[in-house]
Amino acid sequence: MAQDICRRNNVTMQGGSSGRTVLFAHGFGGDQHSWRHVAQDFARDHRVVLFDYVGCGRSDLQAWSAERYHTLSGYVQDLLDVCDALQLSRVTLVGHAISGVIGLLASLRRPDLFSQLVMVGPSPRYLNDRPDYHGGFEREDVIGLLNLMERNASAWAEAMAPMAVGAGAAHELGQEVACGLCATDPAICRHFAERVLMADNRADLPKVRVPSVILQGAHDALTPPEVGYYMHEHMPGSTLQMMPGMGHCPQLSHPHDTVAAIRDHLLPH
């Protein structure tokens, strides 16, 4: 069973058995490869675990079903399954974008499993809700993006990649993100995108009891800084760090700064 889960989610491990366990979870449109620069640094003195959600990266696509992944709950279960398969405990979860929220939801189910949540560019709600919440997207914009995905996945990827990497990022980085967005099965990718972009987990924020850190890019075009401030205000005991000059994927555009920011906030092991 454990081997099946590790194969299903393409689990890989780096580093030794000593030090804390740091589990890196990728965001929508990516896979564990997006963490390669950061994970390599942490593997020097920690046990590093990486995986792909079912339907992403090199996971087992045959294990995907619309029923299991009808909501974010299916991705939460992927995360918990990996932890249980490896018999992990006191995990430091580092989650990018929607994985920050997936990790948050996992901590509500199993608070004993996690020692800390580090969320890089997370958002509990991508849609704007007037008058007091600015998520970054109007509903009609999201519907337009989803329709574009259906009509022309490569055009959608080319449109989204610059927003993800941020202004001034290397052309090669934008190409990498665009290729990653196109690598997933188009139907699965659109299904996941709709779950992400239409979700509303704001009511879950006050329930979090695991120590949490929000790393917010000051120039994030997909998750505006207002979202970081909102999460910090509504999550008891959370810490917010603004990351100047960084966009939505700092682990790719500014890996050394991202490593430093994560390490600065790690709790004693």
PyRosetta script that sets phi, psi and omega in degrees:
from pyrosetta import init, pose_from_sequence

init()
pose = pose_from_sequence("MAQDICRRNNVTMQGGSSGRTVLFAHGFGGDQHSWRHVAQDFARDHRVVLFDYVGCGRSDLQAWSAERYHTLSGYVQDLLDVCDALQLSRVTLVGHAISGVIGLLASLRRPDLFSQLVMVGPSPRYLNDRPDYHGGFEREDVIGLLNLMERNASAWAEAMAPMAVGAGAAHELGQEVACGLCATDPAICRHFAERVLMADNRADLPKVRVPSVILQGAHDALTPPEVGYYMHEHMPGSTLQMMPGMGHCPQLSHPHDTVAAIRDHLLPH")
pose.set_psi(1, -48.5)
pose.set_omega(1, 179.9)
pose.set_phi(2, -62.3)
pose.set_psi(2, -41.3)
pose.set_omega(2, 179.1)
pose.set_phi(3, -64.8)
pose.set_psi(3, -37.3)
pose.set_omega(3, 179.3)
pose.set_phi(4, -63.2)
pose.set_psi(4, -42.1)
pose.set_omega(4, 179.8)
pose.set_phi(5, -66.6)
pose.set_psi(5, -42.5)
pose.set_omega(5, 180.0)
pose.set_phi(6, -63.2)
pose.set_psi(6, -37.8)
pose.set_omega(6, 177.1)
pose.set_phi(7, -71.7)
pose.set_psi(7, -43.2)
pose.set_omega(7, -179.5)
pose.set_phi(8, -57.9)
pose.set_psi(8, -44.5)
pose.set_omega(8, -176.2)
pose.set_phi(9, -100.3)
pose.set_psi(9, 12.6)
pose.set_omega(9, 176.0)
pose.set_phi(10, 49.4)
pose.set_psi(10, 51.4)
pose.set_omega(10, -177.1)
pose.set_phi(11, -71.6)
pose.set_psi(11, 133.7)
pose.set_omega(11, 173.1)
pose.set_phi(12, -130.4)
pose.set_psi(12, 151.7)
pose.set_omega(12, -179.6)
pose.set_phi(13, -130.9)
pose.set_psi(13, 146.8)
pose.set_omega(13, 178.6)
pose.set_phi(14, -134.2)
pose.set_psi(14, 163.2)
pose.set_omega(14, 178.5)
pose.set_phi(15, 80.3)
pose.set_psi(15, -173.5)
pose.set_omega(15, -178.1)
pose.set_phi(16, -98.0)
pose.set_psi(16, -165.4)
pose.set_omega(16, -178.9)
pose.set_phi(17, -93.3)
pose.set_psi(17, -7.6)
pose.set_omega(17, 179.6)
pose.set_phi(18, -92.2)
pose.set_psi(18, 171.9)
pose.set_omega(18, -178.2)
pose.set_phi(19, 76.5)
pose.set_psi(19, 176.7)
pose.set_omega(19, -179.3)
pose.set_phi(20, -71.6)
pose.set_psi(20, 160.9)
pose.set_omega(20, 173.7)
pose.set_phi(21, -94.8)
pose.set_psi(21, 119.8)
pose.set_omega(21, 178.8)
pose.set_phi(22, -112.1)
pose.set_psi(22, 117.9)
pose.set_omega(22, -178.9)
pose.set_phi(23, -105.1)
pose.set_psi(23, 116.9)
pose.set_omega(23, 180.0)
pose.set_phi(24, -96.8)
pose.set_psi(24, 128.0)
pose.set_omega(24, -179.1)
pose.set_phi(25, -120.2)
pose.set_psi(25, 129.3)
pose.set_omega(25, -174.3)
pose.set_phi(26, -84.0)
pose.set_psi(26, 162.6)
pose.set_omega(26, 178.8)
pose.set_phi(27, -91.0)
pose.set_psi(27, -178.0)
pose.set_omega(27, 178.6)
pose.set_phi(28, -62.8)
pose.set_psi(28, 139.6)
pose.set_omega(28, 177.5)
pose.set_phi(29, 82.0)
pose.set_psi(29, 1.7)
pose.set_omega(29, 179.7)
pose.set_phi(30, -126.2)
pose.set_psi(30, -166.4)
pose.set_omega(30, 174.3)
pose.set_phi(31, -153.1)
pose.set_psi(31, -173.1)
pose.set_omega(31, -175.0)
pose.set_phi(32, -61.4)
pose.set_psi(32, -22.6)
pose.set_omega(32, -179.4)
pose.set_phi(33, -60.9)
pose.set_psi(33, -25.0)
pose.set_omega(33, -179.5)
pose.set_phi(34, -65.5)
pose.set_psi(34, -17.8)
pose.set_omega(34, -179.6)
pose.set_phi(35, -97.2)
pose.set_psi(35, 6.2)
pose.set_omega(35, -166.8)
pose.set_phi(36, -56.4)
pose.set_psi(36, -42.7)
pose.set_omega(36, -177.1)
pose.set_phi(37, -69.3)
pose.set_psi(37, -42.2)
pose.set_omega(37, -178.6)
pose.set_phi(38, -71.1)
pose.set_psi(38, -44.7)
pose.set_omega(38, -178.6)
pose.set_phi(39, -61.7)
pose.set_psi(39, -37.9)
pose.set_omega(39, -179.8)
pose.set_phi(40, -60.4)
pose.set_psi(40, -39.3)
pose.set_omega(40, 178.5)
pose.set_phi(41, -66.8)
pose.set_psi(41, -46.0)
pose.set_omega(41, -177.5)
pose.set_phi(42, -68.8)
pose.set_psi(42, -25.3)
pose.set_omega(42, 179.9)
pose.set_phi(43, -66.9)
pose.set_psi(43, -14.5)
pose.set_omega(43, 178.4)
pose.set_phi(44, -65.9)
pose.set_psi(44, -31.7)
pose.set_omega(44, -175.0)
pose.set_phi(45, -139.9)
pose.set_psi(45, 12.4)
pose.set_omega(45, 179.0)
pose.set_phi(46, -140.8)
pose.set_psi(46, 165.1)
pose.set_omega(46, 170.6)
pose.set_phi(47, -88.6)
pose.set_psi(47, 119.0)
pose.set_omega(47, -174.8)
pose.set_phi(48, -109.0)
pose.set_psi(48, 131.9)
pose.set_omega(48, 177.7)
pose.set_phi(49, -122.5)
pose.set_psi(49, 131.8)
pose.set_omega(49, 175.9)
pose.set_phi(50, -128.3)
pose.set_psi(50, 155.3)
pose.set_omega(50, -180.0)
pose.set_phi(51, -159.2)
pose.set_psi(51, 167.6)
pose.set_omega(51, 173.9)
pose.set_phi(52, -115.9)
pose.set_psi(52, 134.7)
pose.set_omega(52, 171.2)
pose.set_phi(53, -62.4)
pose.set_psi(53, 149.6)
pose.set_omega(53, 177.5)
pose.set_phi(54, -59.8)
pose.set_psi(54, 129.2)
pose.set_omega(54, -176.5)
pose.set_phi(55, 100.7)
pose.set_psi(55, -8.5)
pose.set_omega(55, -177.7)
pose.set_phi(56, -120.7)
pose.set_psi(56, 156.5)
pose.set_omega(56, 173.8)
pose.set_phi(57, 54.1)
pose.set_psi(57, -130.6)
pose.set_omega(57, -177.7)
pose.set_phi(58, -106.7)
pose.set_psi(58, 30.3)
pose.set_omega(58, 175.4)
pose.set_phi(59, -71.7)
pose.set_psi(59, 172.5)
pose.set_omega(59, 178.5)
pose.set_phi(60, -82.9)
pose.set_psi(60, 103.4)
pose.set_omega(60, -177.7)
pose.set_phi(61, -64.1)
pose.set_psi(61, -24.4)
pose.set_omega(61, -179.9)
pose.set_phi(62, -68.9)
pose.set_psi(62, -17.0)
pose.set_omega(62, -179.6)
pose.set_phi(63, -84.5)
pose.set_psi(63, -6.3)
pose.set_omega(63, -178.1)
pose.set_phi(64, -81.8)
pose.set_psi(64, 140.4)
pose.set_omega(64, 172.3)
pose.set_phi(65, -145.7)
pose.set_psi(65, 145.2)
pose.set_omega(65, 179.7)
pose.set_phi(66, -62.7)
pose.set_psi(66, -29.6)
pose.set_omega(66, -179.4)
pose.set_phi(67, -68.7)
pose.set_psi(67, -48.8)
pose.set_omega(67, -179.1)
pose.set_phi(68, -64.3)
pose.set_psi(68, -37.8)
pose.set_omega(68, -175.0)
pose.set_phi(69, -105.0)
pose.set_psi(69, 31.2)
pose.set_omega(69, 178.9)
pose.set_phi(70, -65.3)
pose.set_psi(70, -29.8)
pose.set_omega(70, 175.1)
pose.set_phi(71, -132.6)
pose.set_psi(71, 179.1)
pose.set_omega(71, 177.3)
pose.set_phi(72, -63.9)
pose.set_psi(72, -15.5)
pose.set_omega(72, -178.5)
pose.set_phi(73, -56.5)
pose.set_psi(73, -35.0)
pose.set_omega(73, 179.1)
pose.set_phi(74, -64.6)
pose.set_psi(74, -36.0)
pose.set_omega(74, 178.7)
pose.set_phi(75, -75.3)
pose.set_psi(75, -33.2)
pose.set_omega(75, 172.7)
pose.set_phi(76, -59.8)
pose.set_psi(76, -43.1)
pose.set_omega(76, -179.6)
pose.set_phi(77, -66.0)
pose.set_psi(77, -37.0)
pose.set_omega(77, 174.4)
pose.set_phi(78, -54.6)
pose.set_psi(78, -49.1)
pose.set_omega(78, -178.6)
pose.set_phi(79, -61.1)
pose.set_psi(79, -46.2)
pose.set_omega(79, -179.8)
pose.set_phi(80, -67.2)
pose.set_psi(80, -37.7)
pose.set_omega(80, 178.1)
pose.set_phi(81, -60.7)
pose.set_psi(81, -42.5)
pose.set_omega(81, 179.1)
pose.set_phi(82, -62.9)
pose.set_psi(82, -44.7)
pose.set_omega(82, 179.3)
pose.set_phi(83, -60.7)
pose.set_psi(83, -43.0)
pose.set_omega(83, -178.8)
pose.set_phi(84, -71.1)
pose.set_psi(84, -37.2)
pose.set_omega(84, 179.8)
pose.set_phi(85, -62.5)
pose.set_psi(85, -35.2)
pose.set_omega(85, -179.8)
pose.set_phi(86, -94.1)
pose.set_psi(86, 1.2)
pose.set_omega(86, -179.1)
pose.set_phi(87, 54.6)
pose.set_psi(87, 48.3)
pose.set_omega(87, -178.4)
pose.set_phi(88, -82.4)
pose.set_psi(88, 155.0)
pose.set_omega(88, 174.1)
pose.set_phi(89, -149.4)
pose.set_psi(89, 156.7)
pose.set_omega(89, 179.9)
pose.set_phi(90, 48.1)
pose.set_psi(90, 52.3)
pose.set_omega(90, -176.1)
pose.set_phi(91, -80.4)
pose.set_psi(91, 136.8)
pose.set_omega(91, 166.8)
pose.set_phi(92, -95.2)
pose.set_psi(92, 110.3)
pose.set_omega(92, -178.8)
pose.set_phi(93, -93.5)
pose.set_psi(93, 126.0)
pose.set_omega(93, 173.7)
pose.set_phi(94, -112.5)
pose.set_psi(94, 108.6)
pose.set_omega(94, -174.7)
pose.set_phi(95, -118.1)
pose.set_psi(95, 132.0)
pose.set_omega(95, 178.5)
pose.set_phi(96, -93.0)
pose.set_psi(96, 132.3)
pose.set_omega(96, 172.8)
pose.set_phi(97, 55.8)
pose.set_psi(97, -119.2)
pose.set_omega(97, -176.1)
pose.set_phi(98, -64.2)
pose.set_psi(98, -22.4)
pose.set_omega(98, 178.1)
pose.set_phi(99, -69.3)
pose.set_psi(99, -22.9)
pose.set_omega(99, 172.6)
pose.set_phi(100, -62.8)
pose.set_psi(100, -41.9)
pose.set_omega(100, 179.4)
pose.set_phi(101, -73.7)
pose.set_psi(101, -38.4)
pose.set_omega(101, 176.3)
pose.set_phi(102, -60.1)
pose.set_psi(102, -42.5)
pose.set_omega(102, 177.1)
pose.set_phi(103, -64.3)
pose.set_psi(103, -39.2)
pose.set_omega(103, 176.7)
pose.set_phi(104, -59.2)
pose.set_psi(104, -46.7)
pose.set_omega(104, 179.8)
pose.set_phi(105, -65.4)
pose.set_psi(105, -37.1)
pose.set_omega(105, 177.0)
pose.set_phi(106, -63.8)
pose.set_psi(106, -36.9)
pose.set_omega(106, -179.6)
pose.set_phi(107, -68.9)
pose.set_psi(107, -27.2)
pose.set_omega(107, 176.7)
pose.set_phi(108, -70.6)
pose.set_psi(108, -34.3)
pose.set_omega(108, 177.2)
pose.set_phi(109, -75.6)
pose.set_psi(109, -40.2)
pose.set_omega(109, -173.5)
pose.set_phi(110, -136.0)
pose.set_psi(110, 69.1)
pose.set_omega(110, -177.2)
pose.set_phi(111, -61.0)
pose.set_psi(111, -25.4)
pose.set_omega(111, -179.6)
pose.set_phi(112, -69.0)
pose.set_psi(112, -19.4)
pose.set_omega(112, -173.6)
pose.set_phi(113, -79.3)
pose.set_psi(113, -26.1)
pose.set_omega(113, -171.3)
pose.set_phi(114, -113.5)
pose.set_psi(114, 136.1)
pose.set_omega(114, 174.4)
pose.set_phi(115, -94.3)
pose.set_psi(115, -23.9)
pose.set_omega(115, -177.0)
pose.set_phi(116, -165.4)
pose.set_psi(116, 146.0)
pose.set_omega(116, 172.8)
pose.set_phi(117, -113.7)
pose.set_psi(117, 127.7)
pose.set_omega(117, 173.5)
pose.set_phi(118, -117.7)
pose.set_psi(118, 113.4)
pose.set_omega(118, -173.8)
pose.set_phi(119, -110.7)
pose.set_psi(119, 122.0)
pose.set_omega(119, -177.7)
pose.set_phi(120, -103.9)
pose.set_psi(120, 109.2)
pose.set_omega(120, -179.9)
pose.set_phi(121, 61.6)
pose.set_psi(121, 44.9)
pose.set_omega(121, -178.1)
pose.set_phi(122, -80.0)
pose.set_psi(122, 162.3)
pose.set_omega(122, 173.6)
pose.set_phi(123, -151.2)
pose.set_psi(123, 127.8)
pose.set_omega(123, 176.1)
pose.set_phi(124, -84.2)
pose.set_psi(124, -11.6)
pose.set_omega(124, -176.2)
pose.set_phi(125, -161.3)
pose.set_psi(125, 113.3)
pose.set_omega(125, -177.0)
pose.set_phi(126, -85.3)
pose.set_psi(126, -18.1)
pose.set_omega(126, -179.4)
pose.set_phi(127, -86.2)
pose.set_psi(127, 145.9)
pose.set_omega(127, 172.4)
pose.set_phi(128, -72.6)
pose.set_psi(128, 134.2)
pose.set_omega(128, 174.9)
pose.set_phi(129, -125.0)
pose.set_psi(129, 103.2)
pose.set_omega(129, -179.6)
pose.set_phi(130, -69.9)
pose.set_psi(130, 148.6)
pose.set_omega(130, 5.8)
pose.set_phi(131, -98.7)
pose.set_psi(131, -5.3)
pose.set_omega(131, -165.4)
pose.set_phi(132, -117.0)
pose.set_psi(132, 9.7)
pose.set_omega(132, -179.3)
pose.set_phi(133, -136.4)
pose.set_psi(133, 126.3)
pose.set_omega(133, 179.0)
pose.set_phi(134, -115.1)
pose.set_psi(134, 99.6)
pose.set_omega(134, -179.3)
pose.set_phi(135, -89.0)
pose.set_psi(135, -16.7)
pose.set_omega(135, 176.7)
pose.set_phi(136, 115.6)
pose.set_psi(136, -21.2)
pose.set_omega(136, -176.8)
pose.set_phi(137, -131.5)
pose.set_psi(137, 139.5)
pose.set_omega(137, 167.9)
pose.set_phi(138, -82.3)
pose.set_psi(138, 152.3)
pose.set_omega(138, -177.9)
pose.set_phi(139, -57.0)
pose.set_psi(139, -41.1)
pose.set_omega(139, -179.4)
pose.set_phi(140, -65.7)
pose.set_psi(140, -30.8)
pose.set_omega(140, 176.5)
pose.set_phi(141, -65.6)
pose.set_psi(141, -43.2)
pose.set_omega(141, -179.9)
pose.set_phi(142, -65.3)
pose.set_psi(142, -42.8)
pose.set_omega(142, 178.1)
pose.set_phi(143, -61.3)
pose.set_psi(143, -39.4)
pose.set_omega(143, 177.0)
pose.set_phi(144, -63.2)
pose.set_psi(144, -41.7)
pose.set_omega(144, 178.2)
pose.set_phi(145, -63.9)
pose.set_psi(145, -43.2)
pose.set_omega(145, -179.9)
pose.set_phi(146, -64.9)
pose.set_psi(146, -39.1)
pose.set_omega(146, 177.9)
pose.set_phi(147, -66.9)
pose.set_psi(147, -38.1)
pose.set_omega(147, 177.5)
pose.set_phi(148, -64.2)
pose.set_psi(148, -38.4)
pose.set_omega(148, 176.9)
pose.set_phi(149, -57.7)
pose.set_psi(149, -41.1)
pose.set_omega(149, -178.5)
pose.set_phi(150, -69.0)
pose.set_psi(150, -39.5)
pose.set_omega(150, -176.0)
pose.set_phi(151, -79.0)
pose.set_psi(151, -42.1)
pose.set_omega(151, -172.1)
pose.set_phi(152, -154.2)
pose.set_psi(152, 91.2)
pose.set_omega(152, -174.9)
pose.set_phi(153, -63.1)
pose.set_psi(153, -37.4)
pose.set_omega(153, -178.1)
pose.set_phi(154, -68.9)
pose.set_psi(154, -37.6)
pose.set_omega(154, 177.3)
pose.set_phi(155, -66.0)
pose.set_psi(155, -39.2)
pose.set_omega(155, 176.6)
pose.set_phi(156, -61.8)
pose.set_psi(156, -44.8)
pose.set_omega(156, -179.8)
pose.set_phi(157, -62.9)
pose.set_psi(157, -42.0)
pose.set_omega(157, 179.4)
pose.set_phi(158, -64.4)
pose.set_psi(158, -31.9)
pose.set_omega(158, 178.9)
pose.set_phi(159, -76.1)
pose.set_psi(159, -36.4)
pose.set_omega(159, -175.4)
pose.set_phi(160, -81.0)
pose.set_psi(160, -33.9)
pose.set_omega(160, -173.2)
pose.set_phi(161, -56.6)
pose.set_psi(161, -47.2)
pose.set_omega(161, 179.1)
pose.set_phi(162, -61.0)
pose.set_psi(162, -34.0)
pose.set_omega(162, 177.6)
pose.set_phi(163, -67.2)
pose.set_psi(163, -35.0)
pose.set_omega(163, -177.1)
pose.set_phi(164, -73.3)
pose.set_psi(164, -42.9)
pose.set_omega(164, -174.4)
pose.set_phi(165, -85.6)
pose.set_psi(165, -23.7)
pose.set_omega(165, 177.8)
pose.set_phi(166, 92.5)
pose.set_psi(166, 158.5)
pose.set_omega(166, 179.9)
pose.set_phi(167, -63.9)
pose.set_psi(167, 140.0)
pose.set_omega(167, 176.8)
pose.set_phi(168, 87.3)
pose.set_psi(168, -5.3)
pose.set_omega(168, 179.3)
pose.set_phi(169, -71.3)
pose.set_psi(169, 153.0)
pose.set_omega(169, -179.7)
pose.set_phi(170, -61.1)
pose.set_psi(170, 145.6)
pose.set_omega(170, -179.9)
pose.set_phi(171, -58.5)
pose.set_psi(171, -37.7)
pose.set_omega(171, -178.9)
pose.set_phi(172, -62.4)
pose.set_psi(172, -34.9)
pose.set_omega(172, 179.4)
pose.set_phi(173, -67.5)
pose.set_psi(173, -42.3)
pose.set_omega(173, 176.4)
pose.set_phi(174, -61.5)
pose.set_psi(174, -39.7)
pose.set_omega(174, 178.0)
pose.set_phi(175, -64.6)
pose.set_psi(175, -40.4)
pose.set_omega(175, 179.0)
pose.set_phi(176, -61.4)
pose.set_psi(176, -45.2)
pose.set_omega(176, -180.0)
pose.set_phi(177, -65.3)
pose.set_psi(177, -42.4)
pose.set_omega(177, 179.4)
pose.set_phi(178, -62.2)
pose.set_psi(178, -41.6)
pose.set_omega(178, 178.3)
pose.set_phi(179, -64.6)
pose.set_psi(179, -38.2)
pose.set_omega(179, 178.9)
pose.set_phi(180, -64.5)
pose.set_psi(180, -38.1)
pose.set_omega(180, 179.5)
pose.set_phi(181, -66.8)
pose.set_psi(181, -29.0)
pose.set_omega(181, -179.0)
pose.set_phi(182, -89.3)
pose.set_psi(182, -12.0)
pose.set_omega(182, -172.2)
pose.set_phi(183, -73.5)
pose.set_psi(183, -27.9)
pose.set_omega(183, -177.6)
pose.set_phi(184, -78.0)
pose.set_psi(184, 151.0)
pose.set_omega(184, 173.3)
pose.set_phi(185, -51.2)
pose.set_psi(185, 126.3)
pose.set_omega(185, -173.2)
pose.set_phi(186, -55.6)
pose.set_psi(186, -40.1)
pose.set_omega(186, -178.7)
pose.set_phi(187, -67.9)
pose.set_psi(187, -41.5)
pose.set_omega(187, 178.2)
pose.set_phi(188, -66.3)
pose.set_psi(188, -41.2)
pose.set_omega(188, -178.9)
pose.set_phi(189, -62.1)
pose.set_psi(189, -44.7)
pose.set_omega(189, 179.8)
pose.set_phi(190, -66.1)
pose.set_psi(190, -39.7)
pose.set_omega(190, 178.9)
pose.set_phi(191, -60.1)
pose.set_psi(191, -46.8)
pose.set_omega(191, 179.2)
pose.set_phi(192, -63.5)
pose.set_psi(192, -43.6)
pose.set_omega(192, -179.1)
pose.set_phi(193, -58.8)
pose.set_psi(193, -42.2)
pose.set_omega(193, 180.0)
pose.set_phi(194, -65.1)
pose.set_psi(194, -39.0)
pose.set_omega(194, 177.5)
pose.set_phi(195, -62.3)
pose.set_psi(195, -39.7)
pose.set_omega(195, -178.1)
pose.set_phi(196, -71.5)
pose.set_psi(196, -52.4)
pose.set_omega(196, -170.4)
pose.set_phi(197, -74.1)
pose.set_psi(197, -23.7)
pose.set_omega(197, -179.1)
pose.set_phi(198, -99.7)
pose.set_psi(198, -3.5)
pose.set_omega(198, -176.9)
pose.set_phi(199, -69.5)
pose.set_psi(199, 154.2)
pose.set_omega(199, 174.3)
pose.set_phi(200, -140.5)
pose.set_psi(200, 100.6)
pose.set_omega(200, -178.8)
pose.set_phi(201, -113.4)
pose.set_psi(201, 23.9)
pose.set_omega(201, -179.0)
pose.set_phi(202, -63.0)
pose.set_psi(202, -34.6)
pose.set_omega(202, -178.9)
pose.set_phi(203, -68.0)
pose.set_psi(203, -16.1)
pose.set_omega(203, -179.6)
pose.set_phi(204, -83.9)
pose.set_psi(204, -18.5)
pose.set_omega(204, -173.8)
pose.set_phi(205, -58.6)
pose.set_psi(205, -45.6)
pose.set_omega(205, -178.1)
pose.set_phi(206, -68.5)
pose.set_psi(206, -12.4)
pose.set_omega(206, -177.3)
pose.set_phi(207, -84.3)
pose.set_psi(207, -12.7)
pose.set_omega(207, -173.8)
pose.set_phi(208, -70.1)
pose.set_psi(208, 131.0)
pose.set_omega(208, 179.4)
pose.set_phi(209, -118.3)
pose.set_psi(209, -8.3)
pose.set_omega(209, 178.0)
pose.set_phi(210, -81.3)
pose.set_psi(210, 134.9)
pose.set_omega(210, 177.3)
pose.set_phi(211, -53.2)
pose.set_psi(211, 131.8)
pose.set_omega(211, -171.0)
pose.set_phi(212, -132.6)
pose.set_psi(212, 144.9)
pose.set_omega(212, 177.6)
pose.set_phi(213, -125.4)
pose.set_psi(213, 133.9)
pose.set_omega(213, 176.9)
pose.set_phi(214, -112.2)
pose.set_psi(214, 117.4)
pose.set_omega(214, 175.6)
pose.set_phi(215, -103.3)
pose.set_psi(215, 110.4)
pose.set_omega(215, -171.5)
pose.set_phi(216, -113.1)
pose.set_psi(216, 120.0)
pose.set_omega(216, 175.3)
pose.set_phi(217, -68.7)
pose.set_psi(217, 129.2)
pose.set_omega(217, -177.8)
pose.set_phi(218, -67.6)
pose.set_psi(218, -21.2)
pose.set_omega(218, -179.0)
pose.set_phi(219, -119.6)
pose.set_psi(219, 34.6)
pose.set_omega(219, -179.8)
pose.set_phi(220, -76.4)
pose.set_psi(220, 115.7)
pose.set_omega(220, -178.4)
pose.set_phi(221, -82.7)
pose.set_psi(221, -16.3)
pose.set_omega(221, -178.8)
pose.set_phi(222, -98.9)
pose.set_psi(222, -32.4)
pose.set_omega(222, 176.0)
pose.set_phi(223, -126.3)
pose.set_psi(223, 93.6)
pose.set_omega(223, -175.3)
pose.set_phi(224, -59.9)
pose.set_psi(224, 153.2)
pose.set_omega(224, 178.6)
pose.set_phi(225, -53.3)
pose.set_psi(225, -29.8)
pose.set_omega(225, 178.2)
pose.set_phi(226, -56.9)
pose.set_psi(226, -32.7)
pose.set_omega(226, 179.9)
pose.set_phi(227, -67.3)
pose.set_psi(227, -42.0)
pose.set_omega(227, 177.7)
pose.set_phi(228, -60.0)
pose.set_psi(228, -44.0)
pose.set_omega(228, 178.4)
pose.set_phi(229, -64.1)
pose.set_psi(229, -39.7)
pose.set_omega(229, 179.6)
pose.set_phi(230, -62.4)
pose.set_psi(230, -46.4)
pose.set_omega(230, -179.7)
pose.set_phi(231, -62.3)
pose.set_psi(231, -43.8)
pose.set_omega(231, -179.9)
pose.set_phi(232, -60.8)
pose.set_psi(232, -40.7)
pose.set_omega(232, -179.0)
pose.set_phi(233, -66.7)
pose.set_psi(233, -31.2)
pose.set_omega(233, -173.3)
pose.set_phi(234, -103.3)
pose.set_psi(234, -2.7)
pose.set_omega(234, 177.7)
pose.set_phi(235, -107.2)
pose.set_psi(235, 111.8)
pose.set_omega(235, -177.4)
pose.set_phi(236, -59.3)
pose.set_psi(236, 131.1)
pose.set_omega(236, 174.7)
pose.set_phi(237, 72.8)
pose.set_psi(237, 12.4)
pose.set_omega(237, -179.7)
pose.set_phi(238, -79.9)
pose.set_psi(238, 160.7)
pose.set_omega(238, 176.2)
pose.set_phi(239, -120.0)
pose.set_psi(239, 136.0)
pose.set_omega(239, 179.0)
pose.set_phi(240, -116.8)
pose.set_psi(240, 130.0)
pose.set_omega(240, 171.9)
pose.set_phi(241, -124.6)
pose.set_psi(241, 121.3)
pose.set_omega(241, 172.9)
pose.set_phi(242, -80.3)
pose.set_psi(242, 139.0)
pose.set_omega(242, -177.6)
pose.set_phi(243, -113.2)
pose.set_psi(243, 98.5)
pose.set_omega(243, -175.1)
pose.set_phi(244, -60.4)
pose.set_psi(244, 139.9)
pose.set_omega(244, 174.1)
pose.set_phi(245, 75.7)
pose.set_psi(245, 5.5)
pose.set_omega(245, -174.8)
pose.set_phi(246, -111.6)
pose.set_psi(246, 148.7)
pose.set_omega(246, 179.3)
pose.set_phi(247, -101.7)
pose.set_psi(247, -141.9)
pose.set_omega(247, -171.5)
pose.set_phi(248, -84.3)
pose.set_psi(248, -20.4)
pose.set_omega(248, -176.8)
pose.set_phi(249, -123.8)
pose.set_psi(249, 62.6)
pose.set_omega(249, -176.6)
pose.set_phi(250, -65.0)
pose.set_psi(250, -23.4)
pose.set_omega(250, 178.1)
pose.set_phi(251, -66.3)
pose.set_psi(251, -19.5)
pose.set_omega(251, 176.3)
pose.set_phi(252, -100.5)
pose.set_psi(252, -43.2)
pose.set_omega(252, -175.9)
pose.set_phi(253, -81.7)
pose.set_psi(253, -32.3)
pose.set_omega(253, -178.1)
pose.set_phi(254, -138.5)
pose.set_psi(254, 63.6)
pose.set_omega(254, -173.9)
pose.set_phi(255, -61.2)
pose.set_psi(255, -38.8)
pose.set_omega(255, -178.1)
pose.set_phi(256, -66.7)
pose.set_psi(256, -41.4)
pose.set_omega(256, 177.3)
pose.set_phi(257, -66.5)
pose.set_psi(257, -34.9)
pose.set_omega(257, 179.1)
pose.set_phi(258, -68.0)
pose.set_psi(258, -42.7)
pose.set_omega(258, 175.9)
pose.set_phi(259, -57.3)
pose.set_psi(259, -47.8)
pose.set_omega(259, -177.9)
pose.set_phi(260, -61.6)
pose.set_psi(260, -42.2)
pose.set_omega(260, -179.1)
pose.set_phi(261, -64.2)
pose.set_psi(261, -43.4)
pose.set_omega(261, 179.5)
pose.set_phi(262, -63.9)
pose.set_psi(262, -47.6)
pose.set_omega(262, -177.9)
pose.set_phi(263, -63.2)
pose.set_psi(263, -34.8)
pose.set_omega(263, 179.6)
pose.set_phi(264, -61.3)
pose.set_psi(264, -26.4)
pose.set_omega(264, -174.1)
pose.set_phi(265, -106.7)
pose.set_psi(265, 0.5)
pose.set_omega(265, -179.3)
pose.set_phi(266, -65.8)
pose.set_psi(266, 133.4)
pose.set_omega(266, 175.6)
pose.set_phi(267, -75.7)
pose.set_psi(267, 156.0)
pose.set_omega(267, 177.0)
pose.set_phi(268, -54.7)
pose.set_psi(268, 139.0)
pose.set_omega(268, -177.0)
pose.set_phi(269, -77.2)
pose.dump_pdb("model.pdb")
